Amino acid sequence: MTPPRTTKDLYYLGIAKEVSKRSTCFRRAIGAIIVRDDQIISTGYVGSPRKTKDSLEHGFCLRDKLGVPHGQRYELCRSVHAEQNAIINAARAGVSLLGGDMYIYGNAPDTAGPISAFPCYICKKMLINCGLKRVVCSMADGGLMIFQVEDWIRDWQERDILDDERQYGKD
């Protein structure tokens, strides 16, 4: 009898979970990986720009200190999002992302499990422009949700990026 085998989506989401453990944000630990042709081509986690101090080194979160709610005023955050870092790391290595899939896993320090790790508006725009095909996100209930990037494009064409559903920070 063959033991049950995990699906590829759960397998890659599990790897993104491991990547999230490198995050340096007090609010969220998010990991992202990009897979193309069944090969991991890039990873990224929430953290400050290279060679700069992160929130853990500073000992506080600036947005917490200023009372900024989750999902708002990203320009005040010293971190780069996991999705952005995965895209940047691929660019640094000269790797094309066209047709690839991104897997995003997230959790919060105040929860024992995953959060619904939906990309923010800024990251969604980057994910569309870099040519990814699918985005697979962890869900707060322990499951996953799969987004087709073409559906985002079509939705934004019809509704002018008025995306009220599945936003980061809304669980």
Secondary structure in CASP SS format (residue, H / E / C, confidence):
PFRMAT SS
TARGET T0000
AUTHOR 0000-0000-0000
METHOD secondary structure of the structure
MODEL  1
M C 1.00
T C 1.00
P C 1.00
P C 1.00
R C 1.00
T C 1.00
T C 1.00
K H 1.00
D H 1.00
L H 1.00
Y H 1.00
Y H 1.00
L H 1.00
G H 1.00
I H 1.00
A H 1.00
K H 1.00
E H 1.00
V H 1.00
S H 1.00
K C 1.00
R C 1.00
S C 1.00
T C 1.00
C C 1.00
F C 1.00
R C 1.00
R C 1.00
A E 1.00
I E 1.00
G E 1.00
A E 1.00
I E 1.00
I E 1.00
V E 1.00
R E 1.00
D C 1.00
D C 1.00
Q E 1.00
I E 1.00
I E 1.00
S E 1.00
T E 1.00
G E 1.00
Y E 1.00
V C 1.00
G E 1.00
S C 1.00
P C 1.00
R C 1.00
K C 1.00
T C 1.00
K C 1.00
D C 1.00
S H 1.00
L H 1.00
E H 1.00
H H 1.00
G C 1.00
F C 1.00
C C 1.00
L H 1.00
R H 1.00
D H 1.00
K H 1.00
L C 1.00
G C 1.00
V C 1.00
P C 1.00
H C 1.00
G C 1.00
Q C 1.00
R C 1.00
Y H 1.00
E H 1.00
L H 1.00
C C 1.00
R C 1.00
S C 1.00
V E 1.00
H C 1.00
A H 1.00
E H 1.00
Q H 1.00
N H 1.00
A H 1.00
I H 1.00
I H 1.00
N H 1.00
A H 1.00
A H 1.00
R H 1.00
A H 1.00
G C 1.00
V C 1.00
S C 1.00
L C 1.00
L C 1.00
G C 1.00
G C 1.00
D E 1.00
M E 1.00
Y E 1.00
I E 1.00
Y E 1.00
G E 1.00
N E 1.00
A C 1.00
P C 1.00
D C 1.00
T C 1.00
A C 1.00
G C 1.00
P E 1.00
I C 1.00
S C 1.00
A C 1.00
F C 1.00
P C 1.00
C C 1.00
Y H 1.00
I H 1.00
C H 1.00
K H 1.00
K H 1.00
M H 1.00
L H 1.00
I H 1.00
N H 1.00
C C 1.00
G C 1.00
L C 1.00
K C 1.00
R E 1.00
V E 1.00
V E 1.00
C E 1.00
S E 1.00
M C 1.00
A C 1.00
D C 1.00
G C 1.00
G C 1.00
L E 1.00
M E 1.00
I E 1.00
F E 1.00
Q E 1.00
V H 1.00
E H 1.00
D H 1.00
W H 1.00
I H 1.00
R H 1.00
D H 1.00
W H 1.00
Q H 1.00
E H 1.00
R H 1.00
D C 1.00
I C 1.00
L C 1.00
D C 1.00
D C 1.00
E C 1.00
R C 1.00
Q C 1.00
Y C 1.00
G C 1.00
K C 1.00
D C 1.00
END
